[in-house]
Amino acid sequence: MPQQESFYARLGREMRITFVLALPIVVGQLSSMAMSIIDTVLAGHYHPSTLAAVAVGGAAWSVVILICIGVLMAVSPSVAQLNGAQRRDKIGALFRQAIWLALLLGTLLFFIVRAIPFFFTTMQITPEVIPEARSFINAISWGAPALALYFCFRNVSEGIAWTKPTLIFGLLGLVLLAPLGYVLMYVVDLGAAGLGIAVATTLWLQSIGFFIYMKKEPHYADLGLFDRLDAPQWTPIAELLRIGLPMGFAIFMEGGLFVATAMLVGQLGVVPLAANQTALLIASLTFMVPLGVAMATTVRVGHAVGAQDYLGIRRAANAGYAIALISQTLSAGVLIFAGSWLAGLVTGDAAVISLAASLMMYAAVFQYPDGIQAMSNGALRGLKDTQWPMIITVTAYWAVGMPLGYYLGIVKGAGAPGLWLGLIFGLLVAAILLTWRFWRLSHQYQGIPVHNQ
């Protein structure tokens, strides 16, 4: 009789599987962030007004990215559950409907982005910035359909636990954008519009490259992804929207919390604003690790659900939580002990560095609730549970985090640290409620067969 595997041995094995699955996703996410940094650096060396224009346009474009990520996240757990149930022959039909959804979403977002400049005056954007910001947005908007298709392709691939292309095409975008943006912005002298064209072109090249890869790569051969061209079918598209729209809204509201915090910090002066942006940039980079692990956990949980493996659901979640706790401990240590040095890489202003380093102490504290809430959200996505997580997220951030931060930071005069305390408590409430939701919901799978592979 074979010796039963211990809890810790099984946990270690699950952690290795999740880590291997998550690593390319993490690198891909970091590559996406690096593309935004490239935009900022290129614009900052061109002209101050161009940097401001790209900042305004980039904020509008970030809305597109958040919506695309959230809505099309529905594809990954749907594919993972089919994959786990050994129904890979059904993935092709789902994929073709997901393409229709991506095209519809990308086209809709194209028009939404191009309408944003009409509100610049109402938003009290500085008049000299408006022309370049409009040019940037009009140019980058052409990339919206490509962005939606890219996330569609990527989520299908991740759903079958093949994350290598996320790494490949994430790095490809990074390699393409820097020289293309430089040529169009500086050599052709198109300014902000040139940078927008470069981003849109890069997105189309990424999307086309991913499409060709999926047609040629043997990992997709048995899925029948391109066997035929199906007409749009409302039932599977509606099901994807039922799962994806709450995720899109939740991610948008989470991003909005940090944007709103930055706007409130902006009332406190130039130094607090610069310090807040510096600390937030570095904290966002560290968040890519638990986010990647959460995406991998979505796939692992979805696969276990499809395989009707109750213990597999719990084991996948345990592995994700363990990796997140380890990564967040390392991130917290870096923020505490290297905060000043990291801030110095971004700015040379001593006052900004000092305040940014102190804010990173707060960021070190929220590494834990932020990592746990990301992980719980990922596990819940694997169960296709998205509506209650949306309610929990919005409530925690906007009914707890933002009011508390405003009270401490603005009303009581604690400044940026007070606002960041609000972020900590909002993330803590989200982490507790989302984790409770997952463990409660996963109990519903206790009665189904267990497969000990």
ABEGO torsion letter per residue (X at the ends): XBBBBBAAAAAAAAAAAAAAAAAAAAAAAAAAAAAAAAAAAAAAAABAAAAAAAAAAAAAAAAAAAAAAAAAAAAAAAAAAAAAAGAAAAAAAAAAAAAAAAAAAAAAAAAAAAAAAAAAAAAGBBAAAAAAAAAAAAAAAAAAAAAAAAAAAAAAAAAAGBAAAAAAAAAAAAAAAAAAAAAAAAAAGAEAAAAAAAAAAAAAAAAAAAAAAAAABAAAAAAGAAABBBBBBAAAAAAAAAAAAAAAAAAAAAAAAAAAAAAAAAAAEAAAAAAAAAAAAAAAAAAAAAAAAAAAAAAAAAAAAAAGBAAAAAAAAAAAAAAAAAAAAAAAAAAAAAAAAAAAAABABAAAAAAAAAAAAAAAAAAAAAAAAAAAAAAAAAAGBAAAAAAAAAAAAAAAAAAAAAAAAAAAGAEAAAAAAAAAAAAAAAAAAAAAAAAAAAAAAAABBBBBX
